[in-house]
Amino acid sequence: MVGETVACIMVVPTENIKQKVQAGLHPNAWMALRSILANDGPLGLYRGYFTTVMREVPFSVIQYPIWEALKHQLTLRREGCPPASWESGACGAV
């Protein structure tokens, strides 16, 4: 949960800029960034931060235990041999 909260520090400003460009409010990311900073200041980049955290944390609470359980089951089926990197990735993709 802490990891997702910290990750959102980088994700939210990027998402805010991307969404403004996608919505056609600005022609490119630099113009969107300048507009946000001019109109709302640096904190404007973090508009929606807590909403994003509230979306991401439940997802992680569900995803990571399932990933670990799948890796554990794979290890048990292989008599203690841990999964290879690609197998671990496949478990996380489920």
Secondary structure, 3 states (H helix, E strand, C coil): CHHHHHHHHHHHHHHHHHHHHHCCCCCCHHHHHHHHHHHHCHHHHHCCHHHHHHHHHHHHHHHHHHHHHHHHHHHHHCCCCCCCHHHHHHHHHC
